[in-house]
């Protein structure tokens, strides 16, 4: 059953400027703790305790971001993510109780932008929420900023203005994070970028604590554009391959 908590309008921003975050978590203790932290950060917050309530609340309230647990009653977080993303793109920070890379890859594959493994610090969760929302703002600005042409690297095409990617002429659906990651690699094709560089450029992280996040997103991106297009340099990072001249 859905429960609603709305943050005070004076938490560092006007009510109209406050971003909306929906927390989907069936553990009330965890949900309340996340809600309290995000309200303190100036967000409007609502919570949902099961899959159907999450989809219904997303449709009615139109949140700017979802903090979404994988294990939920009704239907799980992966199904929630599929249904939400089918209606409109919304950034999703997925929470998982298992440190299982398969779960992470599946989550990224259905449209999640980032994930955290329980237990986690509320400080890091709040930081990731801010980063995801900043990325959406940058994407919106880029979509309204004319850029000349389309970047073509062999059969791979990147349309910056429309934030669209095509492989062999067919559209490829990428999450906002995957698109930014691909663009970061494509800006210097064949050059090796370290995980730390990618974290700084794509995730705005100042430390190297999230290198596994980079690896999981690279795997998800490879599944969509082709594994052969991204080269791994073991112990260093990744490079986007280009066709031989």
N, C-alpha and C positions, 0 to 999 in steps of 0.2 A: 504494500500500500504506500502510495506516495506521500511524503511529508515535505512541507515547504518552509524554507527559511530565507528571508530576504534581508540583505545587509543594509545598514544605515546609509542614508543618502549622503551623509557628510564625511564619509571615510576617504577623504583625500580627493574626491571627484564629485562633480554634480551628478544627480540621479540620471540625467540624460546621457552622461558620458560613461557611466559605469558599464563594464562588460559583464555579461551574464555567463555563469558557469553552472552546468548541471552535473551534480555528483551522483553517479549510479553505483550504489554499494549497499549490499543487504546487511552488512554488519553496522548496527547503529552507532557503536562506539567509534569506529573508524570514520563513518560518514559525518558524524558530528564534529570530530576533530578536524577533518579536512574543511568542513564548512566554516568552522570558527576561524581557521587560519586564513582562508580565502576572503572571508568577510573583513578580517583585519587588514587585508591587502587592498580593500576597496572594491571588491567584486560583489555583484548581486549573486546570490546562491540559492539554488533549489536542489532538493535531493529526491531520488527515486530508489526504491528498494527492490525492484524486480524488472525483468525485461520489458513486459508490456507497458508498465508505467513509464519506463525510460523513453520508449518510442512515442507514447502519447504526449508526454511532457515536452519532448523535443519539438513535436509538431505544433503544439499549442503555444509554447513560450519562446521558441526560436533562440536558443542559447548560442553564445559565441564560441563555446568550447564545452566538450564533455570530458569529465574524469570518469572513466568507465572500468569497472571491475569485470574480469573475465567470468568468474563463477557467480551466476545469478539464478534465482528461481524464475519460473515462467519460461524464458529461454535465455541462453547465455549471452555474454558480452559480445562475442563474435557475431551472433545473429543480430543483436542490437545495432552493432556497427554497420553491418550490411544494409539493414533496413533504413537507418538514418542517412547513410551516404547515398542510397538510391534516391532519396527525396531531395536532398540538397547537401553540398559539401560543407562539412563542419570539422574543425580540428578535433582530434580525439587523443587524449592521453590515457593509455590503457594500463590497468593495474593487474598484476598476476601474482598469485601466491606461490607459483612454481618457477624456479630458475631454469626453465626449459626453453631452449632456443627454438624448438619446433612451434611452441605456443606463440612465441614472439613473432616468428616469421608469418604464421597464419594471421595474427592480428594485424601486422603491417600489410599483409596481402589483401585484407578486406577493407582497408582504408584508415587504419590507425596511423597517427603521425609519430607517436613516441610511446614508450612503455616504461614502467617502473616495476621492479620486483619487491614484494612485501618481505620484510618490513622496510620502510623507507622513512627518510626524515621529512617533516612537514616543510622545512626550509627549502629542501631541494625540490619538492613537489611544487611549491609556490613559484620557485625560480623557473621551472620548466613551463608552467602555465603562462608566465609572462613572456617567455621566449617564443612559445607557439603563437601567441597572439601578436607579438611584434612581427613574426614571419608573415602572418596573414595580412597585416597592415602593409608590409613591404610589397607583398604580392598584389594587393589591390592597387597600390600606387604604380607599380610596374605595368599593370594592365591598362592604366590610363596615361602612360608615358610612351609616346611613339618611339619605336626603335626601328631602324632600317633593316629590312630584309629578314630572312630566316636563315639560321645557322644550319648548314648541311655538312654532315660528316659521313660520306658514303650514303648508305640507305637510311641513316638516322637524321631526322629533321627536328630542330628545336625552334618553335615559334615563341619568342619572348613576350610579345605583346598579348597574345591570346593564352599564353602559358599552356601550349599544346605540344605534344610530342608525337611524331609518326615514325614508324619503322616500315620500310618498303611501302610507303603510302597509306598504311593503316594506322588509325589513331590508337595510341597507347594511353590508358588511364594511369596517371601517376598522382600520388598524394602530394600536397604542397611541399612536404619535406623531401620526397623523392625528386620532385622537379628541381628544387633548389640545389640538391646534391648533384644532380646531373649537370646543371648549369655550371656549378663550381668546377666540376671536372672538365667540362667542355670549354671553359674559358682558357685553359692551358692544355690543349689536347696532347697526349703522349707524355706530358710531364707528370712525375710522381708527386702526389700530395700526401703528406703524412696524415695519420688519423687525427693528430692534434690540430693540424691546419684545418682539416675538414670540420672538426668540432667548433673551432673558432669562427670559421666563415659561415657555416650552415646553421649551427645550433647556438652560436653566441656564447659558448662555454669557454671560460677562461682557464680551466684546468683539464687534465687528461682523464678524469674519472669516468668518462662515458665512451671510451674507445670501443667497447662491445656494442654500444648503440650504433656506431658507425658501421661495424661489421655486419650487423643484422640488416640495416637499411641497404647496404651494398648488395647483400644476397637477395633482398626483395626486389631491388632495382634490376639486378641481373635476370631474374625470372621474367621481367617484363620487356626488357630491351634486348636480351640475349647475353648469355654469360661471357661470350667471346669478346664483347665490347669493353669490358672492364678488366684490366690486368691487375693482379695482386703482386705487389713487391713485398715478399715476406719480411716481417720485422720493420717495415717502413710504412707502407700505405698502398694507395691505389692510383691507377692512371686510366684515362679513357683512350682506348685504341682508336686509330683512324686508318682508313684504307691507305695502302701504299700508293705513292704518287705514280 
